[in-house]
Amino acid sequence: MTVEDKTGDGAYGPVFAAARTVRRCRVEDKRSLVRDSDGQEVVSMARLFLRPESGPVPVGSKVTLRPGAPDERIAVVITAAHHHTPPAPEHYELALT
């Protein structure tokens, strides 16, 4: 998995940091309705669960799912949540396009 964190907006659109590799994460390919940062309902095509040392990942960042595989695709982060509720392990949950 690779992540390009969104760092802001420039004259020609979003600006991203250099790609970084994320290891030990879980992808669930499952459609669900989520609300984006503007409050609009959008369809999320996947959820990504990251270990604490891999986050945070800003909304609008680009995530390459399964790089190098036949089903590789680039998704955009719609929502990002940090969960720290024992006894569950601390993690980040991302809803992706």
Phi, psi and chi 1 to 4 in degrees:
 res  aa     phi    psi   chi1   chi2   chi3   chi4
   1 MET       -  136.1 -155.0   76.3   41.5      -
   2 THR  -123.6  146.5   59.2      -      -      -
   3 VAL  -128.1  133.8  175.3      -      -      -
   4 GLU  -114.8  101.7  -64.6  175.1   50.2      -
   5 ASP   -64.7  134.5  -66.8  -38.0      -      -
   6 LYS   -75.8  126.1 -178.0  178.2  178.1 -176.0
   7 THR  -106.4   -9.9   57.1      -      -      -
   8 GLY   157.8 -166.7      -      -      -      -
   9 ASP  -122.3  136.0  -68.3  -55.1      -      -
  10 GLY  -112.7 -171.7      -      -      -      -
  11 ALA   -64.2  -24.8      -      -      -      -
  12 TYR  -112.6   18.2  -58.4  105.4      -      -
  13 GLY   119.3 -163.8      -      -      -      -
  14 PRO   -62.7  148.9  -12.1   20.4      -      -
  15 VAL  -114.0  133.2  177.7      -      -      -
  16 PHE  -121.5  148.4  -61.3   94.9      -      -
  17 ALA   -75.2  169.5      -      -      -      -
  18 ALA   -61.4  148.8      -      -      -      -
  19 ALA   -63.9  139.8      -      -      -      -
  20 ARG  -125.7  148.3   59.8 -174.7  170.4   99.2
  21 THR   -89.1  134.9  -58.8      -      -      -
  22 VAL  -115.9  126.1  173.9      -      -      -
  23 ARG  -110.8  162.6  -59.2 -165.8 -168.3  -49.8
  24 ARG    55.3   64.5  -59.6 -167.9   67.8 -167.8
  25 CYS  -132.0  167.9   57.5      -      -      -
  26 ARG  -125.1  134.9 -174.5  176.8   92.1 -151.9
  27 VAL  -114.3  132.2  177.4      -      -      -
  28 GLU  -117.1  113.2  -73.6 -177.1   -2.3      -
  29 ASP   -82.9   94.1  -70.2  -47.6      -      -
  30 LYS  -148.1  128.0 -179.4  179.5  177.7 -176.5
  31 ARG   -79.3  140.2  -69.5 -176.9 -174.4  176.1
  32 SER  -157.5  156.2   60.6      -      -      -
  33 LEU   -88.7  130.6  -86.5  177.8      -      -
  34 VAL  -133.9  162.8  -62.7      -      -      -
  35 ARG  -101.2  131.3  -68.4 -158.5 -178.5  -92.2
  36 ASP   -81.6 -175.3   64.1   10.9      -      -
  37 SER   -66.6  -17.2   57.2      -      -      -
  38 ASP   -92.7   -1.1  -63.7  -34.2      -      -
  39 GLY    88.2    3.3      -      -      -      -
  40 GLN   -83.1  142.5  -60.1  -67.2  -41.6      -
  41 GLU   -78.1  127.1  -79.3 -171.2  -15.8      -
  42 VAL  -133.2  158.0  -66.3      -      -      -
  43 VAL   -89.5  124.8  176.3      -      -      -
  44 SER   -94.5  130.3  168.9      -      -      -
  45 MET   -93.1  -15.5  -60.3  -60.4  -73.3      -
  46 ALA  -158.1  157.6      -      -      -      -
  47 ARG  -120.8  142.4  -71.4 -168.4  -48.2  169.1
  48 LEU  -124.2  129.7  179.6   62.2      -      -
  49 PHE  -111.8  125.8  -62.8   89.3      -      -
  50 LEU  -120.0  148.1  -56.8  172.4      -      -
  51 ARG   -70.0  157.2  -63.1  171.9   59.1   90.6
  52 PRO   -56.2  -36.2  -15.8   21.6      -      -
  53 GLU   -71.8  -10.8   59.3  -89.4   13.9      -
  54 SER   -93.3   -9.5  -61.5      -      -      -
  55 GLY  -112.6 -174.9      -      -      -      -
  56 PRO   -77.2  161.9   28.9  -32.8      -      -
  57 VAL  -121.8  118.8  178.2      -      -      -
  58 PRO   -67.5  149.3  -14.8   26.0      -      -
  59 VAL   -60.3  138.5  170.0      -      -      -
  60 GLY    94.7   -7.6      -      -      -      -
  61 SER   -68.9  158.1  -62.3      -      -      -
  62 LYS  -101.6  135.1  -67.5 -168.0  -69.1 -172.7
  63 VAL  -123.8  126.8  177.5      -      -      -
  64 THR   -94.9  113.0  -56.7      -      -      -
  65 LEU   -87.5  131.8  -60.6  170.6      -      -
  66 ARG    51.8   57.2  -60.6  174.9 -164.4   89.3
  67 PRO   -58.7  134.7   14.9  -21.3      -      -
  68 GLY    87.8  -12.0      -      -      -      -
  69 ALA   -88.5  161.8      -      -      -      -
  70 PRO   -61.3  -28.3  -20.1   28.2      -      -
  71 ASP   -99.2   24.8   59.6  -15.7      -      -
  72 GLU   -59.4  140.4  173.3 -176.2  -27.9      -
  73 ARG  -155.5  158.5   71.0 -179.0 -175.4   91.9
  74 ILE  -104.5  129.0  -63.9  175.5      -      -
  75 ALA  -121.6  161.6      -      -      -      -
  76 VAL  -114.4  140.4  176.3      -      -      -
  77 VAL   -73.7  121.8  176.9      -      -      -
  78 ILE   -90.8  -47.9  -58.4  168.5      -      -
  79 THR  -137.2  153.9   63.1      -      -      -
  80 ALA  -138.0  132.6      -      -      -      -
  81 ALA  -133.8  141.6      -      -      -      -
  82 HIS  -105.4  121.6  178.8 -133.0      -      -
  83 HIS  -110.2  125.7  -61.1  -72.0      -      -
  84 HIS  -141.8   73.7 -174.6   65.3      -      -
  85 THR  -127.7   92.1   52.1      -      -      -
  86 PRO   -56.7  146.7  -22.5   31.5      -      -
  87 PRO   -87.2   -0.1   33.2  -36.1      -      -
  88 ALA   -68.9  147.4      -      -      -      -
  89 PRO   -70.0  148.8   20.0  -26.2      -      -
  90 GLU   -64.3  137.3  179.3 -178.4    7.1      -
  91 HIS  -163.2  169.4   66.5  -80.4      -      -
  92 TYR  -110.3  142.1  -70.9   93.2      -      -
  93 GLU  -122.5  124.8  179.7 -179.1  -13.6      -
  94 LEU  -116.7  133.8  -49.8  176.6      -      -
  95 ALA   -96.7  130.5      -      -      -      -
  96 LEU  -119.3  152.9  -54.3  173.3      -      -
  97 THR   -70.5      -   57.4      -      -      -
